[in-house]
Amino acid sequence: MTAPAHIAMFSIAAHGHVNPSLEVIRELVARGHRVTYAIPPLFADKVAETGAEPKLWNSTLPGPDDDPEAWGTTLLDNVEPFLADAVQALPQLLEAYEGDTPDLVLHDITAYPARVLAHRWGVPAVSLSPNLVAWEGYEKEIAEPMWEEPKKTARGKAYYARFQAWLEENGISLHPDDFAGRPDRSLVLIPKALQPNADRVDERVYSFVGACQGDRGAEGDWQRPAGAEKVVLVSLGSSFTKQPAFYRACVEAFAGLPGWHLVLQIGKHVDPAELDDVPSNVEVRSWVPQLAVLKQADLFVTHAGAGGSQEGLATATPMIAVPQAVDQFGNADMLQALGVARHLPAQEATADALRTAALALVDDPEVARRLKAVQADMAEEGGTRRAADLIEAELPAHG
């Protein structure tokens, strides 16, 4: 039995970064630990439901309700906000934790201040990665080519100089790339099946615990309509949902298939009126209890975010992956390589292409066999309990 400790978790206000950690936090609380969770106010209630104590701070990042275009389009557009947010968040977090130093820091991969705080406090830090991690050779193969041009620009140089100066101010001598991308210890909250080059990941640093899913009953239930021979769920997650033309293509692809029922999640940035006439076998929602639908669905059209991808695998649902941004393109390739999905680039996701891919996937016994094999492997990864065991093993008083 591990002695109760104060464990502090840090994340940003984004569903894809908070949700994967929640069951792990709930389990740590159930084991008697005091868990604080530093989070912007928008997610305070969600965090409090786990039994953790929210420590609130104000973020400058675009939130889940903001227009996704607020993130810009270039690599520097995507990374600069995280650094700017970290710099302004650090004093807030120092104040929030004054006189309340934790024994261990847990942090999402985007929570830069957490690693700084752990260094300043002299306590261990464990990264909780909601998506793929770096393998041996990652920098040469992926990061260096991606950054080659931006690093030559005045803006890119200024970004790195600002990052390096901030680290040095806080007594950290690491290069920004290593600080952001190479944790000392990390739990990977995705199935190993979704990790590229998994054989080259250093498992002394990275432990794959797989999906940490709990009871999602609070999100509501969903009932398969009577007479629905095939159910297809379309969801682009919570961020990149402003895609009315894509949703129209989905309606055209599936509405005319006899016996099919389409559940179409369109998010907050699209008005159902933009979809024109929607037939009775199409259910349009701004949000759905995704796992409840997937447990009954025959097909999942997904943006291939880490959360959605693993839910598709966990429920053994064939997928059409239409990635929109960041790690989703790699996830789509991984799903296709596993033989459980088709990667359909967004610009090619016409009604005909969607329908063709769907009909090929849903009745293919080999796809079904591969999904069952991946589902079985995932069940062996340990999930929430193993994650909590590994976190307890990092507590300074342990052993």
N, C-alpha and C positions, 0 to 999 in steps of 0.2 A: 504493500500500500504506500503510495507516494504522499508525503506530507502536503497539506493544502498550501498553495502559493498564490501570489498575485501575478497573473498573466495578462499582458496588455496587447490587444490586437489593434492594428491600424489599417484603414482602407480609404478608398475614395467613394463618392456617391455615384456608383454605377452598379446596376443589377448584376452584370457579368463578373464583377469583382467582389461584391459583397455576398451574393447568394451561395457560391461554392464553399465559403467559410462557415456558414451559419450552423450547420449540423455539428461541425467540429467544436465550435464555441459552446453549443448546447451540451455536448457530451462532457466538455471540460468543467462546465458549471455543475453538471450532475455528479461529477466526481469530487465535488467539494471545493474546487478552486474558486478564488475570486477573480473574475474576468472583467476587465474594463475594455471598452471598444471605442477607439477614437474615430469619429465619423461625423460628417456634416449633418445638420438637423433633419434633412429630408429622410434619412434612413434611421433616425433615432428609435422610432417605434418598432421597426423591423428587428433591430438589434436587441432592444429591450425584451422582446418576446422570447429570446433564447435564455434569459436570465442574466445576461451580461449587463454591466452598467455603462450606458453611453457616456463618453466624454466628448462634448461637442466642440467643433471648430468650424470656421467658415472658409469655404473653398471658393476659388476663382475659376474653377473648371466649368465648362458647359455641363449642365445636368441632364438627366435622362429625359426631362420634359422639354429641353431646348431643341431647336432645329439642328439636326445632325450636321448641317452645312457650317455650323459654328466651329467645327473642328478643322476647317480648311481642307486643302487637298495635297499639300506636299509633305515630305518627311519632317521638315523643320516645323511646318504648321502643326504637325501632330505631337512633336516632342517638346517644343518650347513651353506650351501651357503647363506641362507637368513640372518643369523646373521652376517656373514662376510661381506656381501654386505651392510647391515645396518650400521655397524661400519665405513666402509670406505665412505659411502654416507653422513653421518651426517655432517662432516665438509664442504663438497661441498654444501649441502643444506643451512647450516647456512650462507655461503658466498652469495649464490644466493638470499637469502631473507634479507640480511643485509639492514637495513633502509626501509624495505618493509613488515613489520609484518602484517599478515592478521588478519581479525576479527574472522575468523572461519576456522578450518582445516577439510577437508574431506579426507579420506584415504581408499585405498584398504586394505584388511586384511593382505597383505604381506608387507605393507609399514611401517615397524617398526619405521624408523626415524620420521615419521609424528607425532606419538603419543608423542615421546620425545620432538619434537619441540613445539607442542601444550602446553605441560607441561612447557617448558622453557619460552614460550611467555605468558603463563597465559591466553590462549584463549580456547574456547570449541573445542572438536574434535568429529566428527561423522564418524563412520566406514560405508563404503559401501561394503556390503558383496555380492560377486557374487555367493556364494554357501551356503550350509546349515550352520546353526549356532548352538551354544551349547544350550542344553535344561537343565532344572533342573535335575541333576543326570548324565549328560553327562560325567563328570570326572570319576565317579565311574564305569560307565558302559563301557566306550570306552577308554578314555585317559589313565587311570591308568593301565589297563591290557596291552595296546599297548606299554606303556613306561616302564613297570616293568623290563624287561631284559636290554634294553639300559641304563637305569639309574644306573644299577649296574656296568657297564663297566667303565674303566678309561676314555675312550673317551666320554661317556655320561656325566660323572661327570665333565669333563673339559668343555664340551659344556655349561652345566648349570652354572658353576662357571663364565665362560666368559660372559654369558648373564646377570647374576646377577650383576657382577662388572660393566658392561656397563650401566645398569639401575641406579645403585647407583651413578656412576660418574655424571649422569645427574639428580640427585635428585629425582629419582623414587624408592619408597620402595616396589612396587608390586613384587610378585613372577613372573618369566618369563612366566609361564603357564597362569596366569591371565592377564598379560600384552598382550600376543599374542592372547589369546582366549576369553577374557571377556571385551569387550569395555564398556565404560559408556553409550554410545548411538550408535545405529546401525540401518541403513536402509538395509533391506534384499531384494536384487534385483532378487529374484526368487519367483515364485508362492508358496503360502503356501502349495499347493498340493505336492511340492517336498521336504518339510521339514519333516524329521523324528521326531516323538514325538512332533508334532506341539502344542498339547494341554499342553505341559510342557515347552514351551518357554515363558520367561518373556516378555510380550508385553509392559511393561513400558520401557524396554531397546531396544527391537527389534521390528521394524515396518515392516511388509511385504508389500511391494509396488508392488510386481510382476515384470513382464518383462517390462523394459523401452525401448521399440523398437520404432524407428523413421522410417522415409522414407529411405529405403535402395537402392533407385533407382540408386545412384551413383555407386553401386557395379556391375551394369549391369543387364540385363534381361535374361530370359531363356524361350525358347518356347518348348512346348511339341510336339514331332514329330507327324506328321500325321500317323494315324494307330496304335499309342501306346495305347493299352487298359489299361495297368497298367504301372505306372512309379515307379521305386524304386531308391532312392538315398542312396548311401553308402558313409559315411564320418566319419573319426576318428578324426575330428577337425584339429587343427593346430600343435599340439606337438607330439603326439604318432602315427605318420603316417608311420613309417618304417615297414610295414607289408605285404611284397609281397605275402607270402603264403596265407594270409587271403584274399587278393584281388583276387587271383587266384580262391579261393573257392567261392567267390561271383560271379565271371564270370561263373563258372561251375554251380552254383545254379540257376542263373536267365537267362542266355543266351539261354537256351534250352526251356524256358517256352513260349509257343505261345502267341503273342500279348504283351509280356512284353518288356519294355525298361529300361536298367540299366544305371544310371548316376553314375560313379565311380570316386570319388575324391581320388587321391593317394598321395597328398602332394609333397614335394620337394625332398624327400629322396629315392624315388623309380622311376626307369626308366620304362616307359611303355613297353619296350622290355622284361622286366622280367615277363610280364603277358602272354607271348607266343602269340598264335593266338587269336585275339579278334574279335568276330563276329560283324556284322553291327548294331545289336541292343544294343551294349554296347558303351557308350560314356565315354572315359577315359580323365580326366582332372587333372591338378595339383591343381587347385582351381576352385570352382564354387560359384556363388551368391546363397548361401544356402537357404535363405528365399524365394527367387524367385522360386527356384526349389520346395521347400516344399509346396508352395501354390498350386502346380499342381500335387504333388506326391501322390501315394497311399500307400507308405510304406517308412520308414526311418530306415536304418541300421546305428546305431550311437554308439559312444563310451560312450554315456550318460554323457558327460560333462554338467555342469549346463546350458550353453548357448544353446547347441543343444537340450537338453531335453526340455527346455521351448519353443524353437521354434517349436519342434514337437507337444507340447501341444497346443501352440497358433494357429497352423494351423490345429489342429485336425487330425494329421497324425499318424496311428498306427506305433509302433516302435519295432525293434529288438535291444536290448541293449547288446553290446559286450564291456564291460568296460575294460580299459587298465591300469588305475592308480588312485591313490588318491580318491577323493570323488565320482568317477564314479561308484564304486561298490554299494555304498549306493543309488545313484540315480537310478541305474538299478533296485534295489529291490523295490524302491518307485514306479517307473513306472509300474512294474509288479503288485504290490499290488493295484494300481489304476485300474488294469484291462485293460490297454491300450497298454501293451508291453509284450514281452517275454525277460527275462534275460537269455542270452546264454553266459556262460563263454567262454573266448577266446579259450581255449584249446578244447572246444566242438563245436566250430563254423565251422563245416564241411559243405560241399555243401549240403548234405542231410538234416542236421539239420536246416540250413538256409532256404532251400526250404520248408520244413515241417512247420516251424514256420510262414513263409510268407503266405503260402496258408491258414493256420488256422486264421491268423489275418485279412487279407484284406477283407474278405467277411463276417465277423462276425458282425451281427447287434448290439450285446451287446457291443462290442469294440467301434463301431461307436457312440453308445448312450453315453457311459462313456466319450469318448473324447469330445463330444459336451457339456456335463455337466461341465467338467473341464475347457473347453474353456470359458464357460459362467461365471464361478466363477472367472477366471483370469481377465476377463474384468471388474469385480467389484473392483479389488484391487487398482486401481487408477493410477498405472504406473508412468510415467514421471512427470505429473503435481502434483500428490500427493507427490512424492519424493521431488520435489522442494519446495512445501508448508512446508513440515516437516523440511527441511534444513533451510528455512527462519525463522521458529519458534525457531531454536536454536541460531540465531544471538543474540549477547549480547544486542544490542540496542532494540531488539524486546520487545514490551509490556512495 
